Amino acid sequence: MVGRPQKETQGFSKLTMTLLQQLDRFCSAIISQAELAKLLAISEKEQRPLRVKFGIDPTFPHVHIGHAVPIRLLKLFQDHGHLPILLLGDGTARLGDPTGRNDQRPPLTAAEVEHNAETYLDQIGRILDLSEGKAEVRRNSEWFGKMDFFDALQLAARGTAARMLERDDFRKRVDANLPVHLHEMMYPMMQGWDSVELHADIEIGGNDQLFNLHQGRQLQEREGQRPQVLLTTHLLMGTDGRKMSKTYGNHVPLSASPTEMYGKVMSLSDDGMADWFRLLTTEPEDSVASWVKDDPRGAKGRLAFQVTAWLHDDAAAQEAADEFVRRFRKKEIPDDIPEVAVPVGEQALPWVVKELGLVQTTSEARRMIEGRGLKIDGEVIDDPRHKLTIAVGDKRKLVQAGKRRFAYLVAKE
C-alpha cells in the first residue's frame, strides 16, 4: 500500500480524499507523495483540473486487459474532475520500445500504426470517456512529425549515453554482449518530451516504465516546467501466471467477445485471482481473500462475471456464464485445454492439426477430416485441402479432433 503522511492531506475536500484513498489500490509507487499532495491542493485552490497523462503505443491491433489497469486509474482521475490525456504514441510506435525484450522491437509502417491507433480509440473508449471536453486525445506525431534531423540532435543532447545505459534492459543486453542501437536510446527521451509538449501534471505508467517516466520529470524541469508526478501501477500477470503476452496466449483482449472473455478469465490460475480482483474490480480485498480461500472456483466465476459485465454488460456476462457451465462443467468440453501457438499465414489444415498435437501425422489428420471428425469453433471441416488463415490479433480457435482431443489455436507472433 502507498501510504501518505496525514499532514500532507489535511484540508482536502472529501472528493480529493476519496481519490487519494483509491489510489492505493492501483499504485505501486507515487513519486512523490508530497508533490502529489501539493498539486491536488493547487488544483482545489485554483479550481483547475490536473492534466493526467497516459501514453500507449499502437504497436498491435488489440489492447489487452493488462493495459486496462493504468486506464482504470486514468478513469479514476476523470471521475474526480481531472482531465485525462490519452497519448497515442504513433511516433514512438514507429521507433519501437524494447522494454521487456532482449532485442529491438521491429518498427512498424505509418499505415500499420494508424490502423492500430484507430482500433485503440474504440477499445479504450469502453473504459474511458473520450468525448470532447471530458478527455484530451493526442498523438505524438503532432510534434515529432515536425522535427528535422537537427531538432532530433538537440533533443538527444538533453540526455547522456551513461544515463540511458542505467535502464535495466539496456544494461542486461550490454552485459550479455548484445547490441543496444542508438535509436533505441531515443525512446525514453521521446517519451519524456511528450510530457513537455503536453504540460503533464501527472503521468501514469506500469511499474516497468519507471525509467522512461523519470525522463519526463527531468526534461520538464530543464524546460522550466513543474516536474510531473509519477504514478506507477502494478502489472497484471497473464492467466497462466507469466507476464501477460499475446505470444503466450495468456492475455484477455478488450475486444474479446463475452464468451471468450469469460472463458479466458476462468482459465486464470488461482494464485492470480487476488490481483485481478484488486486491479479490475471494486470488491473489498478482505472479502476477496475469503472467497479465494473458501471457494476458489466460485470466486473465479464471480471475477469472470464482473470483468465481462464491466467490458460488455450484465446480460452478456450472464449469457457467457451459462454457456461456460453448459460446455465446460457438463464436460461437453474439458476446462484444461492447452493453447498452442501456430505461425501466422495461410496454413494447410492437416499440418495445423498435427502441429496442435491432436494427431501424430498429417495422413492421420487427412483421414480424420474426411471422416468429419474435425471441428473448429464447433463447425465441422471435412475438406482436407482446406487452408486455415491465421492472423495476429485473431481470437483463439477451439479445435476438436474426435470426441476427446482439444486444443486452442493462437497466432504465433
N, C-alpha and C positions, 0 to 999 in steps of 0.2 A: 504494500500500500504506500502511496505517496502522501506523507503527512505534511502539514503546514503549521508553523508556529501560530498560536492563536492571535498574537498581537498583530500579525500581518493581515488578518481577515476581519478585525473589529471594525464596525461601522458600515459594512457592506449591506446592501439590500438583501431581502430574503431570496430574490431571484438569483443573485450572484452567489450567495452562499450555497444554494441548491446546485448550481453549476459546479462549484468547487468540490462539493461532496461527490458529485457524479464522475468527476474527472478521475478519481481514484480507481474506478472500476476499469478504465481503459488504459491509463498511463503507466508505463514502466519507469519513466523519468520526466521531470519538469526542470528545464534549465532556463531561468532559475525561478524558484518559487517566489522569492522576494520581488523579482521583476514582473512576474505574472500578477501578483497582488497589486503592484503599483500601476500596471496597465489597466487592470479592472477598475481601480479607483479613479484613474483619469477618465476612463470611459463613462463611468457613472456621473462624474462631476460635469463633464462636457457634453454628456448625452450623445456621445459619438460611438457608433458600433466599431468594434475591433475588426481589423482585416485579417482573417484567418485562412491561411494558405494550405492547400494540399495539392501536390503535383503527382501526376501519374502519366507514364509514357505509354502511348498506344502501340505497344510492340506486338500484341496478339489481338485477334478479333474479339476475345471474350475477357471480361473482368470476372475473377473468381471470388469466392466468399471470403478469402483471406484479406482481400482489398477492402471488404466491407467494414472491417474494424476501424481503420482511420476515417472512413467515410461516415460511419456512425458517430464518431467523435466530432467530425465537422458538422453533422446534423444537430448534435447537441448544442454547439455554439449558435447555430442558426435558430434553434428553438428558444434560445435565451437572448435573441435580439441582435446578434452579431452577424457580420457579413462573411459568408464563406466564399473563398476564391478557389474555384476548381481550375487548376492549371493543367491543360493537356500539353504534354511535352513533345509536340510534334517536331521540334528541333532536336532535342536531346535523344528522341527515339531513333533518329537517323544516325546518331553517333553510336548509341548502344552503351548502356551502363553494365559493367561486368560484375556487379555485386553478386556474391554467392557463387561465382564461377571461377574456374581456374584459367580460362582463356577469354579472349574478347568475344563479345556477342556480335554476330553478323549484323551490319547495318541494314536498314530497310529502305525501299524506294519511297519517294514522296507520295506516290499513289497508294502504296500499301499503308503508310502511316495515316493518310487522310481517310481511307476506308475504315480503319480501326478506330480512329477518333470519333467518327460518326456513330459507330456502334456503342462506344463507351458512353456517350451522352444519353443514349436510350437506356442503357443498363444502370448507370449511376442515378439517373432520374427516378428510378424505382425507390431509391432511398432518400435522396436529397432533392429539395425543391429548387429546380434550376430556372424558375421563371424570373423574368426581368424584375429587378428590384429586390429579389429575395436572395440572389446569388450573383457572383461575377464569374463568367466562364471566359478564360483567356487561353491563348496559345503562345508558346514562347518563340514561335517563328515571327511573331509581331516585331521583336527586336533583333533576334539573331538573323532573321532573313534580310535585315537592312545592313548588317555589319559587313565590311570588306575585310581583306586579309590583315590590313594594318590595325583595324579595330580589334580583331581577334588577338593580335600580338599584344595590344595594350591590355586586354583582359588577362592574357597569360602572364603578363608582367606583374600582376597583382598577387601572384602566388609563387611558390618555390617548389622545385622538384623534391627537395628534402621533406617538405610538409606533405606533399602528395604521397610519398612513399611511406608515410606513417599509417596510411589507410591499410587495414588489416589484409584485405585480399591482394592488394598490390605487394605488400611485404612478403606474403606467403609465396607469391609467384617468383619474386626475386630470390628468395631463399631456396626455391626449388629450381633455380636456373631457367625459369620460364619467362618469355618476353612480356614486358609491360610497354605498350605502344604509347607514343607521345600524345596521340589524340585522345586516348582513354583518360589521361590525366586532366584533360579539359572538362570532363563530365562534372566533377564536383564544382569547378569554377562556374560552369554554365548554370548548374542548379542554384548556386549561391547568387549569381547575377539575377536570376529570376526574382529573388526576394527583393533585390534593389529596385528593379523595374516595377514591381507590384507594391512597394512600400508596405510589405507584410509586417504586421504586429506580432503574429504568431505563425509558426509553421508546424504542421503535423506530419509525422512520418513513422514508419516502422522502426523498431529499435536497431535494425540492421542498417539504417540510413543515417545514423548519428553523425558520422564524419561529414557527409555531404551537407547535412543541416547546419553544422557549425560554419561551413563556408559562407552561408548566408549572413550569419551574425558578423563574421569578420569583414565581409565586403560592405555590408550596410554601415558598419562603424567607420570604415575607411572613407565611405562616401558621405559621411556626416549625418546618417540616419540613426534613429534609435535601434539598437540590435534587437532582432526578433527573439521572442521567447520560443523555446523548442519543447514540443510535446512529443515524446516517442511512445508508440503503442506496442503492446505485447504482440508477438507473432502467433497467428493461429496455425497450429500444425495440421497436416493433412489427415484424412480419415484413417490412415494406417499408422499414424504417429510420426511419420517422417515429415520433412519440410514439404509444405504444400507445393505441388508442381504438376503441370499438365503432363509432363513426361511420365511421372509415376502413376497418373490417372487417379490421384488421391484428392483431387480438388472438387469443388462444387461450383459450377458456373452460375453466375447470377441470372443468366438467360436460360437455365435448365427448366424443363417442364416440371410441373408439380410432382408427377410420378417419379421422374428421375431424381429430383431434388430430395424428396422424402427418402427414396431408396438409398441414395448416397449417404445421407446423414445416418441412416440406420446401419450403414457399414462402418461407422466410426468405432474406433477402439474404445473400450470402457475407460481407459486412462485419460482419454482426451475430452471426456464429456464435461467435466467441471469447467475447463477453459472455454469450451464452446458455449456453455450456458452463460458464463460471465461476460463474454465478449459479444454475443449475438442476441441475448435476451435481457430482460429486466428482472428475472427471477431472483429472489433473495439468495445469497450464497449459502447461508445456513440451511435453507430448505433444500437446495441442490445437493449439498453434501449428504443429507439424509436420504434423498431419493436414490442417489447413485449407490449408496451403501446398501440400502434395504431392497431396492428393486431396480437393478441396472437396466434391465430390458424395458421396463415401464418408463424409466427416466429417459431412455433413448427415444422411445416413442413420443414422449412429451416434447423433447427437444426437436425431433424431426417435424412434428406438427407445427411448433411455434416458428421455426425457421421458414417452413414452406408457406405458412399463413402470412408471415411478415413480407415475403417477396412476391406472394400471389394474393390469396385471400383465404378466409376460413373455409369456405365451401370447397375450394380446390384442395386445401390441405386435408380435409376430411375424406374427399374422394380418393386422394393419394394414399391415405392411411388404410382405407377399406381395400383398395387394390393390393396394397402390400400384404395385408392379412390374408387375402384370398390366394395370392400367388405364392407367398413365402411361408407363412405359418401353417398353411394347409398342405405344404410340401408339393405344390404344383411345380415350384421352382425352389431349389435349395438357397439358403441365405449365406453360403460361404463360397460363392462363385469367384474364381480367380480372374484377374484382369491381365490381359496380355497386350502389349504394345506391338503394332504391326506397322511397317513403313508406309508412309503416305504414298498416294498414287493409285493408278488403276491396277488391281491385282487379280490374278486368276483365282476363282473361288476355291477349287480343290487345294491349291497351295496355301491359301489363308486358313482353311480348316485344319490342315496339317500343322501349320505354324502355331495355331492356337493350342495344339496338343490334344485335339479331340480324336485324332486318328494317327496311325503310325506312318501311312504312306499316302501319296496323292491318289494312287489307284483305289485304295480303300475309300478315300473321300469321294471319288467319282461314283463309285458304286452306291454309296450312301445317298448322294444327291439324286442319282437316277431313281433310287427306290423311295424317294420322297421322305427321307429320314432326316433332312436338314431344315432347320428354321432359323431365320434371322429376324429378331424382334417379333416373333410369333408368326411370321409369314413363311410358308413352305417355299423353298427354292429347289426346283427339280431339273435345272439345266446346268450340267457340269461345265459348259462353256461360258457361264455367267461371269462377268467381270465386276468386281466389287470396288467402288471408288471410295478411297479413304482420304480424308482431308483433315488438316489441323483445325481444331475448333469444333469438329462434329461431336455430337453426343455419343457416348459409348453404345455399342450394339451388342445385344444379347444373342449369342449364337448357341443353338442347341443341336446336338448330334444324337439321334436316337432318343431314348426316354430319360437317360440319367447323366449324360455328359453335357456340361455347360461351360461357357467362357464368355467374359465380356471383352469385346474388341475395342481397343482405344488406339488413337493415332500416335505413332512414334514421331516425335519432333526431331 
